[in-house]
């Protein structure tokens, strides 16, 4: 098969690395890719949101299967455009991608399908939003409705922070069209966890569990990011809780989407808060998480490609995935200035020494080659991912590798994988 992976982040590097080992693959491409992905696939200089460019490339190169990594091209209808040309693709069409593309749509769906989630209100008027917040009190959560690259969510611990979040979206238009509407919802206390399932429009196949730490600083402090790393399996999701998530959140969402004429194919990723009342939904995504994909692909024993094809073809019931019993931990190294304005162009050294351990893999998220130099070219730049017989062993391996990387302009959290 001739396969194209769309995207340029750590998630896409993890997918390309895993798929490159498949005996089904004759040629593997990635658009646009990054310096690390170039070691697994042939990178093509086409933006992930260039729908016409990607479709044209697939026609010219006779691509047999496309795997869409990030959310933006899904919301823009890349899968629709590919399938219209007879090119099979993994991921939801634009109608189903609204589950991630609009938080308001997702919250309303949860209400209709009785999926446990925080109570919410929708606003386009800043004064009305602030009046509601004043009457409700803090802590409270303010979310831009659309896609904001992981930066449109504010967990406000006081009223002034919540008002600033309202102004950022509705007055300053910091998130552009993604912030034309906001969702204001109750704050949920507990442990966060990530739950992924492959879906084929009617059937859901649960994957291994994971956890991501969104706050930029140790101790879950500072602003939210796209994700600073975490373990798989989640130390907090027991088998009983996994069953509850499937029964109360995943299957009802798949059923509801089909009932509304938006059958969901690809990945259904539920960001969860494990509260005293049970698992509650924070958000739905319709693609693999990043950095969750990194730890999931490290633990996956099976060839992922047949499972992705089965999800597209509607035959997931025939798939059985096997997982390593070992634990995995991903530590994200980010560029100074992230999540606001990351510094680009600084040189990164020492990756060969860091990856000398065969149980360590360094996934690139924002890198490029400048002649022979590897340089930072994004906010989240590297995902150092390690396996271990338990979480403590995976943690020790991951941080040993991190310490071997020579990149003074990078930073990372030191508390990932600690007992909580």
N, C-alpha and C positions, 0 to 999 in steps of 0.2 A: 504493500500500500504506500501511496504518496500522501503524507500527512502534513498539515499546516497547523501550527499553534499560533494564536493571535495574542499579542501582548508583549510587555517588556519588563515585567517585575519579577519579584522572587517567586510568586505563585507560578508564573509561566516557566521560570527556570526549573522549578521542581517538577512540573508536568512534563517538560521536554526531556529532562534527565530520566524520568521514569519511563516515558514512552519510547525513548531512544533504545532502550533495552528490549523492546518487544520484537519477537521474531517475525511479526506481521509487517514491520516497517521496512520498506525499501529505501525511502528518502524522507527526510524530516526537515521542514522549514519552520522558521519563526519570523513573524512580522510584528514590530520591528526588531525585537530581541534586544540583547545587551551583550556586554563583553563575556559574561559567563555562559550565556545561552549559546554563544558562538562556538563553544567547545562541544556542544551536544547536537547542534543543528545548523543549517545554513541560514543566516539571518538575511532578511529582505527589508530594504529601506522603505517600508510602507507603514504609515501610522495606523494604529489600531482602530481609529475612527474614520479612516478613509474607506468607506464602504465600496465605492466604485473601484478604487484601486485594488482592494483585496479580491473582489469578485473577478476582476480582469486577470489578476495574477493566477487565481485558481483555474481559470479557463485555459490560460496559456500553458501552465505547468501540469495540467491534467491531475489536479489534486483530487484524491479519493475521499478524504475526510478532513474536516476542519474542527479544531477544538478552540473555542473562544474563551479566553481567560478572564479579562476584565469586564466590569459591568457596563461601561459607557457604550461600547459597540453593540452590546445586547439590547440596550434601551433604544439605540438608534436604528435597530432592525437589521443588523448584519446577518443573523440567521435567516430571516425572511428573504433577504436578497440572495443569499447562497442557495437556499432550497428552491427558490423560483428558477434558478439556473440548473437545477438538478444536481447540486453539489451537497452531499450530506454534511450536516454540521451538528456538533454537540453544544447544546445551550438552548435557552428558551427563545421563542419569537418575541417581538416587541410587545405584544399584548400581555404575555405572561411576565415579561421582564418588568412590567409596572409594579410588581410585588416588591421590587427593590427600588425602582426608579421613582416611586412616590410613597413616602412614608404615610401620607394621609390615606391613600388607597389601601395600603397594607393594614393600617389600624382599623379602617372601616370594615375590611374583610374579616379581621379578627372578631370584631363585634358581631358580624352576621353569622360567623361560623362558631361562635362561643369558644374561641381560643383564648386562654388566659393571658392577659397582657395588662399593662398599666392603663388606667383610665386616662382619656385624652380629650383635648379640644383643638380645633383647627382655627387659625386666624390669618387674615391678610391685612388687617388694620392694626397698627402698632399700639394705638391707644387702647383698643379693646383687649388686646393681648396683655398689656400691662395691668389693666384693671382686673382682669381675671387672676393674674399672678398675685396681685396685691391681696385679693380676697382669699386666695388659696394658701399663700405662704410658701416658705422655702424649708427644706430643699425641694427643688423642682427641676424638670428637664425641658430644655428648649431645643427643637430639632428643625433644621431646614428641611423642607419637604423633599427636595430632589437630591441628585447626586452631588456630593461636595467633597469627594476624595477623602472621606473619613474625618473631615474637619467641621462638619456642620452641626455637631451635637455639643451642647453645653449642659453639664451637670452643675447647676447653680446652687451653691450652698447658702446664698443670701439673695435678697430681693434685688439689690443693685446689680449683681452679676447676671441675674435673669433679665433685667431691663436692658443691660448692655447686649445680651445675646439677641433680644428682640430687635434692637436698633441695628445690629450688625446685619441681620437678614433683611428686614423690611424697610429700613431707612437708608442705611449705607449701601445696601445691595452688594454686600461683600461676596455673596455666593452666586451672584447673577440670577439667572432664571431659576436655578435650584432653590433660591430662597424667596420666591415670590409668595409662598405660603409657608407658614410654620405650624408645627405640631407642638403643643405644650402638654406634657404628661406628668403623671405622678412619679415621684422618685421611688425606686424599688431598692430595698436593702438586701444584701446577701452575697453569694459568690457567683461570679460570672462563669459561663461555660459556653463552648461552641459545639453545636451538633450539626453534622452534615449527613445528608442522605442523597443518593442518586434517585432520580424520579423519571418516569417514562410517560407521564400524563395521567396514569392511574395507579401505578405501583410505586412504593418507596422502599429503597434498600438502605438501611442505616450503615454508615461508615464508622470507623473508630472515632472516639470522642477526642476533644482537644480543649485548650483554654488559651485565650489571648489576653494580654495586658495592654489596655489602650492608653493609659496615662503615661506621659513621657518620663516621669521620674520615679525613683525608688519609693516604695511604700504607696504606690498608686497615687502619686501627687502630680500636680501640673496639668496642662491641657491635654485633651484627648488627641490621639494620633491615629494613623491608619493601623497601628499595631506594633508593639515593641517586643513581641515574642511570647513564648509560652510552651507548655508541655502537651504531650499526648501519651497516654490517655489523660483525660481530666481527672485530677485527684478527688474531685467532688461529685462526679456523676457515677453513681452506683448502677449495677444492672437493673435494679428495680426502678430507679429514676429514669434510666434510658427507656424502659418500657412505657413509663408515664409520658415521656416526651413524644414518643411515637404515637401513642393513643390519643393524647389531648392536643398536640400541636402539629406534628408533621402530617399524619394521615388526614386530619380535618382540613388542613390547608390544601393538600393535593385534591381532595374531594371538592372543596369549595371552588377552587380555580377551574376545575373541569366543569362544574355546574354553571359557572358564569361564562362559559365559552372561551376560557383562557387556559387550556390544559398546559401544565408546566412540565417541560422536559429539560433535563440537565442536572443541575445541583440545586437542592433546597438547603440553605444554611440558616439555621435558627440561632441567633444570639440570645442566650438565656440568662436570666437571673434566678438562681436557686434560692428561693425565699422560704421563710418558715411555713408558708401556705402551700409550698410546692413550686415546681418550675414555672416561670412566667416568661413570656416572650418580650425581649427588648427590641429586636428587629429581625426581619427576614432579608436574606440576600439570595441571589439566584446564580451564584458562582462560588467556586472554592474561596475560602478565606485566605488572607495573606497576613500573617505567616502560618496559618493553620495548614495550608497545603504542603508546606515544607515538612512539617512533622508527620503528616499523614502519608506522604509519598515515601518518606524514610522507613515507615513501619509497614507499608504495603508489600506483601510477599507476591501477590498475584500480578499478572500482566494487566495494567489498567485499561488498555485499549479495547479489548472485547466488552468490558463493562460499559465504557462510554458509548460504544456503538450500540449496545443493547438498549441503553437509555434512549438514544435517538430513535431506535427502531420499535420501541414499545414492547420489548421482550425481557424486561429486567428479572422476571420470575425465574429465568433460566440461569441467573448469575449467582455464583457463590465466591465471595472474596475471602482471602486468607491474610492474616496480619501477624507480624512478629510480636511475640510476647514482650519484647523489650520496650522500654520507655524511650521517648524522644524529647529533646528540648531544643528550641530555636531561640537564639539570642540575636536580636536585630541591632546592627550597628548603623547609626544614623549620622548624617552630616551636621556639623555645628550650625545652629540656627533653626533646625527643624523643631516643631512643625510649621513655623512661620516662613522664613526665607532661608532655606538651606544654602550653605556655601558650596559652590561647585568648582571642580577643577583640581582639588587637592589630590596628591599622589598616594596610593595605597600600596604598601609593600608587605611581604612576609606571608602571603597566602599559601605558598607551597609548604612552608614549615607548619602553618596552622592546620593544614589538611593532611599532614603526614599520617595521622591516625586513621586507619581504614573505616572506623566507625564515626568519622566526622565528614560532613559534606558542607561546603560553603556555597550557598545559593546567592547569586547576584540579583539585586533588586534595582539598583541605580548606578550602573558603571558604564564606562566606555574606554576604548583604547585611544591614547594620544601617542602615536608612534609606538614605542615599546612600553610606554608607561600606562599603568592602570589607574584611572582617575575616577573620583566621585562625580556622579552626574544625576543626582536626585536627592530626595530627603532621606528615605530609608535606602541604604546602600548595599548592605550585606546581611545575610541571614545565616549565622553559623549554627549548624544543626548537628546534633550528636545523638547516638544511641547508647543505652546502658541497661544493665540487667534490672535496675530500678531507677527512679527519678534522681536520686542522689548521684548515682554513677553517671547518668546522662548529663547532669548539671556540671559535675566535675570535668568531664571531657569537653563540654561546650566552652566553659570559661577558660580552661587551659588553652584551647585553640584561640579564643579571643585574645588572650594575653600575648600570643605570638604574632599578632598582626600589628604592623607598624603603620599607624595612621593617627597622628596626633590631632587631626581635625575631626575625628569621629568620636562619638559617645554612645553609651549603651547603659541599660539598667543592670545593676549588680545583684538584684534580689529575685530574679526569675527562678522558679523551681524551688524556692524556699517553702518550708512548711508554713501553712496559714491557718 
